[in-house]
Amino acid sequence: MNTLTVGARALELDKDGYLVNLDEWSAEVANALAAAEALELTPDHWEVLELLRQFYAEFQLSPATRPLIKYTALKLGPEKGNSLRLNKLFNGTPAKLAAKLAGLPRPTNCL
C-alpha cells in the first residue's frame, strides 16, 4: 500500500495512487496529489474537480471520459466541456487524473 504525506498525516493510496479513504480528501490533499503528478492546480482545474465531486455525490461513481465531457459541458458550457480542453488540463487522461485529484475512486471503465 502506498502513502501520501500531507502535513503530519500519512494517507493510504491504492496501487494506482487513488485515496483509499475518500473522506480524507481536502484541497491540501488535492494539491499534494497534483504535485506527485507534476501538475499545479489552477482555477480551471478546481472548477472541474468540484464538478467531479458533485457528479460523484449525485451518482456514486466516477465518470469515464465521455460522461465527464458531457457533464462538464452541461454544467459549465460547451467551451469548457470539450475533450481538447479537458485533455490539456489533465495531461491526456482527464477521467482518471481528475478523479484521482478530486479524491474519488478510479473510473471503472478506464484502462
TIMI-841490 format. One record per residue (C-alpha): x, y, z; residue number from 1. Coordinates in steps of 0.5 Angstrom, whole numbers. Each point is the difference from the previous one (the first is absolute). Example, Ala and Ser with C-alpha at 12.3 -4.5 7.8 and 13.67 -1.06 7.14 Angstrom:
+-------+-------+-------+-----+
!    xx !    yy !    zz !   i !
+-------+-------+-------+-----+
!    25 !    -9 !    16 !   1 !
!     2 !     7 !    -2 !   2 !
+-------+-------+-------+-----+
REM end
This chain:
+-------+-------+-------+-----+
!    xx !    yy !    zz !   i !
+-------+-------+-------+-----+
!     0 !     0 !     0 !   1 !
!     3 !     7 !    -2 !   2 !
!    -1 !     6 !     4 !   3 !
!     0 !     8 !    -1 !   4 !
!     2 !     4 !     6 !   5 !
!    -4 !     6 !     0 !   6 !
!     2 !     5 !     6 !   7 !
!     1 !    -5 !     6 !   8 !
!    -5 !    -5 !    -3 !   9 !
!     2 !    -6 !    -4 !  10 !
!    -6 !    -2 !    -4 !  11 !
!    -1 !    -7 !    -3 !  12 !
!     0 !    -1 !    -8 !  13 !
!    -1 !    -6 !    -4 !  14 !
!     4 !    -3 !    -5 !  15 !
!    -2 !     5 !    -5 !  16 !
!     1 !     6 !     4 !  17 !
!    -7 !     2 !     2 !  18 !
!    -2 !     1 !     7 !  19 !
!    -3 !    -6 !     4 !  20 !
!    -4 !     4 !     5 !  21 !
!    -4 !     5 !    -4 !  22 !
!    -2 !     4 !     6 !  23 !
!     8 !     2 !     1 !  24 !
!    -1 !     5 !    -7 !  25 !
!     2 !     7 !     1 !  26 !
!     2 !     6 !    -4 !  27 !
!     7 !    -1 !     3 !  28 !
!     0 !    -8 !    -2 !  29 !
!    -2 !     2 !    -7 !  30 !
!     6 !     5 !    -1 !  31 !
!     4 !    -6 !     3 !  32 !
!    -2 !    -5 !    -5 !  33 !
!     0 !     5 !    -5 !  34 !
!     8 !     1 !     2 !  35 !
!     1 !    -7 !    -1 !  36 !
!    -2 !     0 !    -7 !  37 !
!     4 !     6 !    -1 !  38 !
!    -6 !     5 !    -1 !  39 !
!    -2 !     6 !     3 !  40 !
!    -7 !     1 !     1 !  41 !
!    -4 !     7 !    -3 !  42 !
!    -7 !     2 !     1 !  43 !
!    -1 !    -3 !    -7 !  44 !
!     2 !    -7 !     4 !  45 !
!    -4 !     2 !     6 !  46 !
!    -6 !     1 !    -4 !  47 !
!     0 !    -7 !    -3 !  48 !
!     2 !    -3 !     7 !  49 !
!    -6 !     3 !     3 !  50 !
!    -5 !    -2 !    -5 !  51 !
!     3 !    -7 !     0 !  52 !
!    -1 !    -1 !     8 !  53 !
!    -7 !     3 !    -2 !  54 !
!    -1 !    -6 !    -5 !  55 !
!     2 !    -5 !     5 !  56 !
!    -4 !     3 !     5 !  57 !
!    -6 !    -1 !    -4 !  58 !
!     1 !    -7 !    -4 !  59 !
!     5 !    -3 !     5 !  60 !
!     5 !    -1 !    -6 !  61 !
!     6 !     3 !    -3 !  62 !
!    -2 !     1 !    -7 !  63 !
!     4 !    -2 !    -6 !  64 !
!     3 !     5 !    -5 !  65 !
!    -7 !     0 !    -5 !  66 !
!    -4 !     1 !     6 !  67 !
!     5 !     5 !     3 !  68 !
!     0 !     4 !    -6 !  69 !
!    -8 !     0 !    -1 !  70 !
!    -1 !     2 !     8 !  71 !
!     5 !     6 !    -1 !  72 !
!    -3 !     3 !    -6 !  73 !
!    -7 !    -1 !     3 !  74 !
!     2 !     4 !     7 !  75 !
!     6 !     4 !    -3 !  76 !
!    -2 !     1 !    -7 !  77 !
!     3 !    -3 !    -7 !  78 !
!     6 !     5 !     0 !  79 !
!     2 !    -3 !     7 !  80 !
!    -3 !    -7 !    -1 !  81 !
!     4 !    -3 !    -6 !  82 !
!     5 !    -5 !    -1 !  83 !
!     6 !     4 !    -2 !  84 !
!     0 !     5 !     6 !  85 !
!    -1 !    -6 !     5 !  86 !
!     6 !    -4 !    -3 !  87 !
!     4 !     6 !     0 !  88 !
!    -2 !     2 !     7 !  89 !
!     1 !    -8 !     3 !  90 !
!     6 !    -2 !    -4 !  91 !
!    -4 !    -4 !    -5 !  92 !
!    -3 !    -4 !     5 !  93 !
!    -6 !     4 !     2 !  94 !
!    -5 !    -5 !     3 !  95 !
!     6 !    -4 !     4 !  96 !
!     4 !     6 !     2 !  97 !
!    -5 !     5 !     2 !  98 !
!    -4 !    -6 !     4 !  99 !
!     7 !    -1 !     4 ! 100 !
!     1 !     7 !     1 ! 101 !
!    -7 !     1 !     3 ! 102 !
!     1 !    -6 !     5 ! 103 !
!    -5 !    -4 !    -4 ! 104 !
!     1 !    -8 !    -2 ! 105 !
!     3 !    -1 !    -7 ! 106 !
!    -6 !     0 !    -5 ! 107 !
!    -2 !    -8 !    -1 ! 108 !
!     1 !     0 !    -8 ! 109 !
!     6 !     4 !     0 ! 110 !
!     6 !    -4 !    -2 ! 111 !
+-------+-------+-------+-----+
REM end
